[in-house]
Amino acid sequence: MLDTSDILYERVEKALEEIRPFLIADGGDIELVSISEDFIVYIKLKGACESCRMSASTVKAGVESTVKAAVSEIQKVVALN
């Protein structure tokens, strides 16, 4: 049986799937680490995205905007790396 947090994770993962092809094309990827009780999404950038100097822009302009548009409960997205 799915609870509310499982459904929230699924919705965020679905939003990340929209972004993933662009990251993979640049040699990177993204991993959903957790979602806090106050609706902050924690992600980890992988591959080339880890060391890219544009990663902060990618997180704010790409990842956060896409996730927040798809899952209105989300307050912000934070990269752990």
PAFILUM-125792 format. One record per atom (N, C-alpha, C, O): residue number from 1; residue in one letter; atom name; z, y, x. Coordinates in Angstrom, 2 decimals, always signed. Layout:
<atoms>
<NUM,'A','CA',<Z,Y,X>>
...
</atoms>
This chain:
<atoms>
<1,'M','N',<+0.00,-1.19,+0.84>>
<1,'M','CA',<+0.00,+0.00,+0.00>>
<1,'M','C',<+0.00,+1.25,+0.88>>
<1,'M','O',<+0.81,+1.37,+1.80>>
<2,'L','N',<-0.89,+2.17,+0.61>>
<2,'L','CA',<-0.98,+3.41,+1.37>>
<2,'L','C',<+0.03,+4.42,+0.85>>
<2,'L','O',<+0.20,+4.57,-0.36>>
<3,'D','N',<+0.70,+5.11,+1.78>>
<3,'D','CA',<+1.52,+6.21,+1.33>>
<3,'D','C',<+0.81,+7.52,+1.64>>
<3,'D','O',<-0.30,+7.52,+2.17>>
<4,'T','N',<+1.44,+8.62,+1.31>>
<4,'T','CA',<+0.81,+9.92,+1.46>>
<4,'T','C',<+0.39,+10.20,+2.89>>
<4,'T','O',<-0.68,+10.77,+3.12>>
<5,'S','N',<+1.22,+9.82,+3.85>>
<5,'S','CA',<+0.88,+10.09,+5.25>>
<5,'S','C',<-0.35,+9.30,+5.69>>
<5,'S','O',<-1.15,+9.80,+6.48>>
<6,'D','N',<-0.51,+8.07,+5.20>>
<6,'D','CA',<-1.69,+7.28,+5.53>>
<6,'D','C',<-2.95,+7.95,+5.00>>
<6,'D','O',<-3.98,+7.99,+5.69>>
<7,'I','N',<-2.88,+8.47,+3.81>>
<7,'I','CA',<-4.03,+9.15,+3.21>>
<7,'I','C',<-4.35,+10.42,+3.98>>
<7,'I','O',<-5.52,+10.73,+4.20>>
<8,'L','N',<-3.33,+11.15,+4.38>>
<8,'L','CA',<-3.53,+12.37,+5.17>>
<8,'L','C',<-4.20,+12.03,+6.51>>
<8,'L','O',<-5.13,+12.71,+6.92>>
<9,'Y','N',<-3.73,+10.97,+7.18>>
<9,'Y','CA',<-4.34,+10.53,+8.44>>
<9,'Y','C',<-5.81,+10.18,+8.23>>
<9,'Y','O',<-6.66,+10.55,+9.03>>
<10,'E','N',<-6.10,+9.47,+7.14>>
<10,'E','CA',<-7.49,+9.09,+6.86>>
<10,'E','C',<-8.36,+10.32,+6.65>>
<10,'E','O',<-9.50,+10.36,+7.13>>
<11,'R','N',<-7.86,+11.31,+5.95>>
<11,'R','CA',<-8.63,+12.53,+5.69>>
<11,'R','C',<-8.88,+13.30,+6.99>>
<11,'R','O',<-9.98,+13.82,+7.19>>
<12,'V','N',<-7.87,+13.37,+7.85>>
<12,'V','CA',<-8.05,+14.06,+9.13>>
<12,'V','C',<-9.02,+13.29,+10.02>>
<12,'V','O',<-9.89,+13.88,+10.66>>
<13,'E','N',<-8.88,+11.97,+10.06>>
<13,'E','CA',<-9.80,+11.15,+10.86>>
<13,'E','C',<-11.24,+11.33,+10.38>>
<13,'E','O',<-12.16,+11.41,+11.19>>
<14,'K','N',<-11.43,+11.40,+9.07>>
<14,'K','CA',<-12.77,+11.60,+8.53>>
<14,'K','C',<-13.34,+12.94,+9.00>>
<14,'K','O',<-14.52,+13.03,+9.33>>
<15,'A','N',<-12.52,+13.99,+9.03>>
<15,'A','CA',<-12.96,+15.29,+9.53>>
<15,'A','C',<-13.30,+15.21,+11.01>>
<15,'A','O',<-14.29,+15.80,+11.46>>
<16,'L','N',<-12.50,+14.48,+11.77>>
<16,'L','CA',<-12.77,+14.33,+13.20>>
<16,'L','C',<-14.07,+13.57,+13.44>>
<16,'L','O',<-14.76,+13.81,+14.44>>
<17,'E','N',<-14.41,+12.66,+12.54>>
<17,'E','CA',<-15.67,+11.92,+12.67>>
<17,'E','C',<-16.88,+12.85,+12.57>>
<17,'E','O',<-17.93,+12.55,+13.13>>
<18,'E','N',<-16.73,+13.97,+11.87>>
<18,'E','CA',<-17.82,+14.95,+11.79>>
<18,'E','C',<-18.06,+15.63,+13.14>>
<18,'E','O',<-19.20,+15.98,+13.47>>
<19,'I','N',<-17.01,+15.80,+13.90>>
<19,'I','CA',<-17.07,+16.50,+15.19>>
<19,'I','C',<-17.41,+15.56,+16.34>>
<19,'I','O',<-18.06,+15.95,+17.31>>
<20,'R','N',<-16.96,+14.34,+16.22>>
<20,'R','CA',<-17.07,+13.36,+17.31>>
<20,'R','C',<-18.47,+13.25,+17.92>>
<20,'R','O',<-18.56,+13.19,+19.15>>
<21,'P','N',<-19.56,+13.20,+17.16>>
<21,'P','CA',<-20.89,+13.07,+17.77>>
<21,'P','C',<-21.22,+14.20,+18.75>>
<21,'P','O',<-21.88,+13.98,+19.76>>
<22,'F','N',<-20.76,+15.41,+18.44>>
<22,'F','CA',<-21.02,+16.54,+19.33>>
<22,'F','C',<-20.23,+16.40,+20.64>>
<22,'F','O',<-20.74,+16.73,+21.71>>
<23,'L','N',<-19.01,+15.92,+20.53>>
<23,'L','CA',<-18.19,+15.72,+21.73>>
<23,'L','C',<-18.75,+14.58,+22.58>>
<23,'L','O',<-18.81,+14.68,+23.81>>
<24,'I','N',<-19.17,+13.51,+21.94>>
<24,'I','CA',<-19.73,+12.36,+22.66>>
<24,'I','C',<-21.02,+12.77,+23.36>>
<24,'I','O',<-21.28,+12.32,+24.48>>
<25,'A','N',<-21.82,+13.62,+22.74>>
<25,'A','CA',<-23.07,+14.09,+23.35>>
<25,'A','C',<-22.80,+14.84,+24.66>>
<25,'A','O',<-23.65,+14.87,+25.55>>
<26,'D','N',<-21.61,+15.44,+24.76>>
<26,'D','CA',<-21.23,+16.16,+25.97>>
<26,'D','C',<-20.37,+15.31,+26.91>>
<26,'D','O',<-19.81,+15.83,+27.88>>
<27,'G','N',<-20.27,+14.02,+26.64>>
<27,'G','CA',<-19.53,+13.12,+27.50>>
<27,'G','C',<-18.04,+13.04,+27.20>>
<27,'G','O',<-17.26,+12.57,+28.03>>
<28,'G','N',<-17.64,+13.51,+26.03>>
<28,'G','CA',<-16.23,+13.50,+25.67>>
<28,'G','C',<-15.95,+12.75,+24.40>>
<28,'G','O',<-16.80,+12.03,+23.88>>
<29,'D','N',<-14.74,+12.92,+23.90>>
<29,'D','CA',<-14.32,+12.31,+22.65>>
<29,'D','C',<-13.01,+12.97,+22.23>>
<29,'D','O',<-12.50,+13.85,+22.92>>
<30,'I','N',<-12.48,+12.54,+21.10>>
<30,'I','CA',<-11.25,+13.11,+20.57>>
<30,'I','C',<-10.42,+12.00,+19.95>>
<30,'I','O',<-10.96,+11.05,+19.38>>
<31,'E','N',<-9.11,+12.12,+20.07>>
<31,'E','CA',<-8.19,+11.13,+19.52>>
<31,'E','C',<-7.13,+11.85,+18.70>>
<31,'E','O',<-6.54,+12.83,+19.15>>
<32,'L','N',<-6.88,+11.36,+17.50>>
<32,'L','CA',<-5.79,+11.87,+16.67>>
<32,'L','C',<-4.51,+11.23,+17.16>>
<32,'L','O',<-4.37,+10.01,+17.11>>
<33,'V','N',<-3.58,+12.04,+17.62>>
<33,'V','CA',<-2.31,+11.52,+18.15>>
<33,'V','C',<-1.27,+11.45,+17.04>>
<33,'V','O',<-0.64,+10.41,+16.83>>
<34,'S','N',<-1.08,+12.57,+16.32>>
<34,'S','CA',<-0.10,+12.58,+15.25>>
<34,'S','C',<-0.30,+13.78,+14.35>>
<34,'S','O',<-1.05,+14.71,+14.66>>
<35,'I','N',<+0.39,+13.74,+13.22>>
<35,'I','CA',<+0.45,+14.87,+12.30>>
<35,'I','C',<+1.92,+15.10,+12.00>>
<35,'I','O',<+2.62,+14.20,+11.54>>
<36,'S','N',<+2.39,+16.31,+12.26>>
<36,'S','CA',<+3.80,+16.60,+12.06>>
<36,'S','C',<+4.12,+16.81,+10.59>>
<36,'S','O',<+3.22,+16.95,+9.76>>
<37,'E','N',<+5.41,+16.84,+10.28>>
<37,'E','CA',<+5.84,+17.06,+8.90>>
<37,'E','C',<+5.46,+18.44,+8.39>>
<37,'E','O',<+5.33,+18.65,+7.19>>
<38,'D','N',<+5.27,+19.40,+9.33>>
<38,'D','CA',<+4.85,+20.74,+8.93>>
<38,'D','C',<+3.33,+20.91,+9.04>>
<38,'D','O',<+2.83,+22.03,+9.15>>
<39,'F','N',<+2.61,+19.77,+9.00>>
<39,'F','CA',<+1.15,+19.73,+8.91>>
<39,'F','C',<+0.43,+20.33,+10.12>>
<39,'F','O',<-0.57,+21.04,+9.98>>
<40,'I','N',<+0.95,+20.04,+11.29>>
<40,'I','CA',<+0.27,+20.39,+12.53>>
<40,'I','C',<-0.34,+19.11,+13.07>>
<40,'I','O',<+0.34,+18.10,+13.24>>
<41,'V','N',<-1.64,+19.17,+13.35>>
<41,'V','CA',<-2.36,+18.01,+13.88>>
<41,'V','C',<-2.34,+18.09,+15.41>>
<41,'V','O',<-2.68,+19.11,+16.00>>
<42,'Y','N',<-1.93,+16.99,+16.03>>
<42,'Y','CA',<-1.94,+16.90,+17.49>>
<42,'Y','C',<-3.05,+15.95,+17.90>>
<42,'Y','O',<-3.13,+14.81,+17.45>>
<43,'I','N',<-3.91,+16.45,+18.77>>
<43,'I','CA',<-5.06,+15.67,+19.23>>
<43,'I','C',<-5.03,+15.57,+20.75>>
<43,'I','O',<-4.29,+16.27,+21.43>>
<44,'K','N',<-5.86,+14.67,+21.24>>
<44,'K','CA',<-6.05,+14.54,+22.68>>
<44,'K','C',<-7.56,+14.52,+22.92>>
<44,'K','O',<-8.28,+13.71,+22.35>>
<45,'L','N',<-8.01,+15.42,+23.77>>
<45,'L','CA',<-9.42,+15.42,+24.16>>
<45,'L','C',<-9.60,+14.40,+25.27>>
<45,'L','O',<-8.72,+14.24,+26.12>>
<46,'K','N',<-10.73,+13.72,+25.25>>
<46,'K','CA',<-10.96,+12.65,+26.22>>
<46,'K','C',<-12.26,+12.87,+26.96>>
<46,'K','O',<-13.11,+13.67,+26.54>>
<47,'G','N',<-12.41,+12.16,+28.07>>
<47,'G','CA',<-13.65,+12.23,+28.84>>
<47,'G','C',<-13.89,+13.61,+29.39>>
<47,'G','O',<-12.96,+14.28,+29.85>>
<48,'A','N',<-15.13,+14.05,+29.35>>
<48,'A','CA',<-15.51,+15.36,+29.90>>
<48,'A','C',<-14.80,+16.50,+29.19>>
<48,'A','O',<-14.63,+17.57,+29.78>>
<49,'C','N',<-14.37,+16.30,+27.96>>
<49,'C','CA',<-13.70,+17.36,+27.21>>
<49,'C','C',<-12.31,+17.69,+27.78>>
<49,'C','O',<-11.81,+18.80,+27.58>>
<50,'E','N',<-11.70,+16.74,+28.48>>
<50,'E','CA',<-10.37,+16.96,+29.04>>
<50,'E','C',<-10.36,+18.12,+30.03>>
<50,'E','O',<-9.42,+18.92,+30.04>>
<51,'S','N',<-11.38,+18.19,+30.86>>
<51,'S','CA',<-11.38,+19.19,+31.94>>
<51,'S','C',<-12.35,+20.34,+31.69>>
<51,'S','O',<-12.51,+21.21,+32.55>>
<52,'C','N',<-12.98,+20.36,+30.56>>
<52,'C','CA',<-13.94,+21.42,+30.26>>
<52,'C','C',<-13.23,+22.75,+30.06>>
<52,'C','O',<-12.22,+22.82,+29.36>>
<53,'R','N',<-13.77,+23.78,+30.67>>
<53,'R','CA',<-13.13,+25.10,+30.53>>
<53,'R','C',<-13.33,+25.69,+29.15>>
<53,'R','O',<-12.68,+26.68,+28.80>>
<54,'M','N',<-14.20,+25.11,+28.35>>
<54,'M','CA',<-14.43,+25.58,+26.98>>
<54,'M','C',<-13.61,+24.79,+25.96>>
<54,'M','O',<-13.77,+24.99,+24.76>>
<55,'S','N',<-12.74,+23.91,+26.42>>
<55,'S','CA',<-12.01,+23.04,+25.49>>
<55,'S','C',<-11.13,+23.82,+24.51>>
<55,'S','O',<-11.00,+23.42,+23.36>>
<56,'A','N',<-10.53,+24.92,+24.95>>
<56,'A','CA',<-9.71,+25.72,+24.03>>
<56,'A','C',<-10.56,+26.27,+22.89>>
<56,'A','O',<-10.13,+26.28,+21.73>>
<57,'S','N',<-11.76,+26.72,+23.21>>
<57,'S','CA',<-12.68,+27.21,+22.17>>
<57,'S','C',<-13.13,+26.08,+21.27>>
<57,'S','O',<-13.25,+26.25,+20.05>>
<58,'T','N',<-13.37,+24.92,+21.86>>
<58,'T','CA',<-13.78,+23.76,+21.07>>
<58,'T','C',<-12.70,+23.39,+20.07>>
<58,'T','O',<-12.99,+23.10,+18.91>>
<59,'V','N',<-11.45,+23.41,+20.52>>
<59,'V','CA',<-10.35,+23.04,+19.63>>
<59,'V','C',<-10.22,+24.05,+18.50>>
<59,'V','O',<-10.12,+23.66,+17.34>>
<60,'K','N',<-10.22,+25.34,+18.82>>
<60,'K','CA',<-10.03,+26.36,+17.77>>
<60,'K','C',<-11.25,+26.49,+16.86>>
<60,'K','O',<-11.13,+26.38,+15.64>>
<61,'A','N',<-12.41,+26.73,+17.45>>
<61,'A','CA',<-13.61,+27.02,+16.66>>
<61,'A','C',<-14.22,+25.78,+16.03>>
<61,'A','O',<-14.74,+25.84,+14.92>>
<62,'G','N',<-14.16,+24.66,+16.73>>
<62,'G','CA',<-14.79,+23.45,+16.22>>
<62,'G','C',<-13.85,+22.54,+15.48>>
<62,'G','O',<-14.01,+22.28,+14.29>>
<63,'V','N',<-12.85,+22.04,+16.20>>
<63,'V','CA',<-11.96,+21.03,+15.64>>
<63,'V','C',<-11.07,+21.62,+14.54>>
<63,'V','O',<-11.05,+21.11,+13.42>>
<64,'E','N',<-10.35,+22.68,+14.86>>
<64,'E','CA',<-9.41,+23.23,+13.87>>
<64,'E','C',<-10.11,+23.71,+12.61>>
<64,'E','O',<-9.66,+23.43,+11.50>>
<65,'S','N',<-11.21,+24.41,+12.77>>
<65,'S','CA',<-11.90,+24.92,+11.58>>
<65,'S','C',<-12.43,+23.78,+10.71>>
<65,'S','O',<-12.37,+23.86,+9.49>>
<66,'T','N',<-12.95,+22.73,+11.34>>
<66,'T','CA',<-13.47,+21.59,+10.58>>
<66,'T','C',<-12.35,+20.84,+9.87>>
<66,'T','O',<-12.47,+20.49,+8.70>>
<67,'V','N',<-11.25,+20.59,+10.58>>
<67,'V','CA',<-10.13,+19.86,+10.00>>
<67,'V','C',<-9.50,+20.66,+8.86>>
<67,'V','O',<-9.23,+20.10,+7.79>>
<68,'K','N',<-9.28,+21.95,+9.07>>
<68,'K','CA',<-8.66,+22.77,+8.02>>
<68,'K','C',<-9.56,+22.91,+6.81>>
<68,'K','O',<-9.06,+22.98,+5.68>>
<69,'A','N',<-10.87,+22.94,+7.00>>
<69,'A','CA',<-11.79,+23.01,+5.87>>
<69,'A','C',<-11.77,+21.72,+5.05>>
<69,'A','O',<-11.90,+21.75,+3.83>>
<70,'A','N',<-11.60,+20.60,+5.73>>
<70,'A','CA',<-11.60,+19.29,+5.05>>
<70,'A','C',<-10.24,+18.92,+4.47>>
<70,'A','O',<-10.16,+18.23,+3.46>>
<71,'V','N',<-9.17,+19.39,+5.12>>
<71,'V','CA',<-7.80,+19.02,+4.72>>
<71,'V','C',<-6.99,+20.31,+4.64>>
<71,'V','O',<-6.41,+20.76,+5.63>>
<72,'S','N',<-6.94,+20.89,+3.47>>
<72,'S','CA',<-6.36,+22.23,+3.30>>
<72,'S','C',<-4.87,+22.31,+3.65>>
<72,'S','O',<-4.36,+23.39,+3.92>>
<73,'E','N',<-4.17,+21.18,+3.64>>
<73,'E','CA',<-2.76,+21.18,+3.97>>
<73,'E','C',<-2.48,+21.50,+5.45>>
<73,'E','O',<-1.40,+21.98,+5.80>>
<74,'I','N',<-3.46,+21.23,+6.30>>
<74,'I','CA',<-3.27,+21.37,+7.75>>
<74,'I','C',<-3.13,+22.84,+8.11>>
<74,'I','O',<-3.92,+23.68,+7.68>>
<75,'Q','N',<-2.10,+23.14,+8.91>>
<75,'Q','CA',<-1.80,+24.51,+9.33>>
<75,'Q','C',<-2.49,+24.88,+10.63>>
<75,'Q','O',<-2.99,+25.99,+10.77>>
<76,'K','N',<-2.53,+23.93,+11.58>>
<76,'K','CA',<-3.22,+24.18,+12.83>>
<76,'K','C',<-3.44,+22.87,+13.58>>
<76,'K','O',<-2.86,+21.84,+13.25>>
<77,'V','N',<-4.29,+22.96,+14.60>>
<77,'V','CA',<-4.59,+21.81,+15.46>>
<77,'V','C',<-4.20,+22.19,+16.87>>
<77,'V','O',<-4.55,+23.26,+17.36>>
<78,'V','N',<-3.47,+21.29,+17.53>>
<78,'V','CA',<-2.99,+21.53,+18.89>>
<78,'V','C',<-3.47,+20.40,+19.79>>
<78,'V','O',<-3.28,+19.22,+19.49>>
<79,'A','N',<-4.10,+20.78,+20.90>>
<79,'A','CA',<-4.52,+19.78,+21.89>>
<79,'A','C',<-3.35,+19.53,+22.84>>
<79,'A','O',<-2.75,+20.48,+23.33>>
<80,'L','N',<-3.03,+18.29,+23.09>>
<80,'L','CA',<-1.92,+17.93,+23.96>>
<80,'L','C',<-2.32,+17.91,+25.44>>
<80,'L','O',<-1.46,+17.70,+26.30>>
<81,'N','N',<-3.58,+18.13,+25.75>>
<81,'N','CA',<-4.00,+18.14,+27.14>>
<81,'N','C',<-4.75,+19.40,+27.46>>
<81,'N','O',<-5.18,+19.59,+28.60>>
</atoms>
